Each structure stands twice: as structure tokens, then as C-alpha cells.
Amino acid sequence: MKTIDELFEIKETKKGVWKLQGARIKYLNKEKGKLSNELMGVEYSSAVFKIKLKADRRMQRGQSYLKPDKEVMEAIRTHLLERQVMDCLKTRESISGMEGQMKSYYEFDEFAMKSNLFANVFPQLIGKTTEEGFFECKIIPNNFAWISKDEKGVYRYYTKRKNGHTMGLNIYDLMEISDGLNVGSLKGFQQARKQLARIFNISLAEEVWKDVHRVSIEKNLMICEGSGSNLQQHFPILTDYLRKYLPLIQFLNQWALNHLDIKFVYNDKPIMFLSTTHIEKMLNSKFDQTTISRVINMLTLIGLIFKVPHNELSQDEIKIAKGIESGRSRRWINFYQIPQYDEQTLMNAEKYVRIIINCELKDIAKITEDRVRKHFGEEQANQVYLSSDGKKKRGKHSKAENIIENPDDSDIPF
């Protein structure tokens, strides 16, 4: 791990010069892109010349930006612990005035990142400030700091070494460094958000929603693992039939747990999307793609997974389904919903498995659209084998029919 000095000082090496030159070129391209399309001829040349002069001055001062990635943030935390100055990132226990509920993470993130919360959240972070707004950086020795808003409206704590690198940290970055768990990762960011919401006494409706559905899926996983249930005793036929497919059932539930997102719901319950190709890869080819497709169809038939009809998808979801459609055809990726495996769901599943066995369809290769239609009826078949043109086979009007192209395939096997 690099030291703080190694991170912030620019050494006069070829690599250091190349880094500065790279930063200069990046700045030039960025600023030139902002110029009005109406500028032409001498006016345009003059504007570009001014940008180049500014870029040269930046390079001379060594203003190369240091991105606060996982390595940098961990180095900063290690440095603070070694110097025993972690108190500069000690947060307040509670801040009043913002009590209430926000609907979504997006709403809270807008508040957290587009408000200057640094002094409120970290009371020991900012010391005596100059008229220009600069102050001694308590996080990085020999640096000075300031609070500023970037072009996207996000407030950052900027820290800079004279003739060295500049780095900007948002409120969540500092929370992660302070907390020390999963620094620089998605999980670390989520923990920082949760902690910040707690400090401001703000409950997140999205977090409550996630907790409810998280519990439901975790119970499913416990049932699959045989914890806290007598599945074999109460549903012996179902248990024996699904035994060899348990890794796939567990994977689907775990994927649903890991991808809870309030933006993707159907009948107020979470849905997920993924391809059979990806499942095969994630399961290290325990099942081939054809087997995975057949097992998912079987699970849909017995009610342990639900396929969202394409004409019930939102336009954004349709774009996703079409955007990552199967490479070998124009079949769409499906959206799935995992029900809670309560007693009623498992009783129905066992009932369907009995019919499957009695109809000599125990081999999943024998579970085809025609046979499902014959033994289980039209409605059940249409739930398992979705129409690939976005229209329900039951004839119900499709809200999406005017914006969906018609692929050649008559059904979707995955």
C-alpha cells in the first residue's frame, strides 16, 4: 500500500510527467467540448488558445487529480489510524431538523450529495478558514483543503498538496473512511448511506421495502438449505423431484436477494432480470443453457418462479429486455418474480409435481409447450411460454404492442 506522501506528491519522473500530460489533455478535451457550436474562425481559435494557456498553468502547478478509489481510501484510513487522528472524521450522533421519510435512495442521495453537510456531520473536520475558503487539511498532513461544488452540483471536500495532486471526497467517501468496513465497495457505500440517514433521523421507504422482501427471500433460502423447515417430511414428492435442481433454485433466490431494486416491481413486488447464458456461467456450467431453460420453465409451471408477461413490462424494462436479448436469436431476456415459499405455495407445487409424474413428464426434456397445454390448460401454458412479440396469447390487449418489434420466434424458452 502506498503512503500518503507517495499518493499526493508528484515526482519528476517520466511516469509523473506522462500523468500530468494526460491530465492536461483530458482537461483540454473537456473544456473544448464546452465551447459553443456557434463559435467559428478567430473566435473559436481565441477561445481554444485561452484554454491551452490555462491547461499549461495547471500542468506547471502540478494539478493532477487523484481519484479516491479503494486503494487511496484504505491508505487514508490506515494513515489516520497510525497517527491516531481518526477523531477528525468522528460523526455526530444525531442531527435534528430533517426528521421524516424519503421515498427513494435517489431522493436521499440528492439531499446528501448536493447539500454542504461536511461541518454538520464531521464537527472536528474543518478548522479556521481563510477569506478565500481554504483551511488546514486534518486528514492529509501538509495539505490544504476547501469545500466546493462540482459541475454536477455535488459538494466535495477537496484536499491538495502544494505542487502535488488534488483529490475530492464526497460525503459518502468520508463516511466510508470513518466507518472502515468494506471501504471503496458498493457495500461500503450502502452502509455509509444507511449511517448518514440514521444521523439525520431520516427513514428511507426504499430501505423498509427492501427489508420486507429481503426477509421473504431469506426464508426461501433457508427452506432450500433445509434450515428451519421439515420440507422432506411435509412435501416428500416435491423435495425428491427438485433435489438435483436445488443449486439453480438457490442461485435464482440469491440473485433476487442481491438485486432488490424498487425501480423494478410488478404488482408492488420485486422482479429481476438475467439471461440463461449468465446463469450457466455463474454456476460454472453445473447445468447447460438448455437444461437451465427447461428447469426455469418447470419452476414456472409449478409456481416457484413467475415470468412477467412482456406486455406488462414498463417501457424502460422493455428496453432492458431487448437490449440484452439472446445473441443467437431475437428472443428477449425475461423478467422474473420469486414468490415466498410458504405452505400454500409448496402445497400447490407438490400438486403440480404429482401431475407431472403421473403424465410421465418427470424428465424435464418432456415438458414442452404442447404437453403443458394438453395436461395443464391454455392459461397455464401461456404463463410458462411467453409470447416473444410482447402480446399475450390469451388475446388480452397489449399495452406494449405498438412499440415492440415482432421477432421470428414463436415462444421464449428461457
Protein Blocks (a to p, Z undefined) as FASTA:
>chain_A
ZZfklmmpccddfklmmmmmmmmmmmmmmmmmmpcfkbgcjlmmmmmmmmmmmmmmmmmn
opacddddfklmmmmmmmmmmnopmmmmcccfbdchiaccdfblklmmmmmmmccfklmm
mmmlpccddfkopacdfkbghiacdddddfkopacdddddehiacddddfklmmmmmnop
aghiaklmmmmmmmmmmmnopacfklmmmmmmmmmmmmmmmmmnopaiafklmmmmlmmm
mmmmmmmmmmmmmmmmmmgcfklcgehiacddddfklmmmmnoomacfklmmmmmmmmmm
nopaccddfklpcfklmmmmmmmgcfkbccdcdddddddddfklmmmmmmmmmmmmmnop
mbmklmcfklmmmmnojklmmmmmccfklpafklpacfklmmcccdfbfbdcZZ
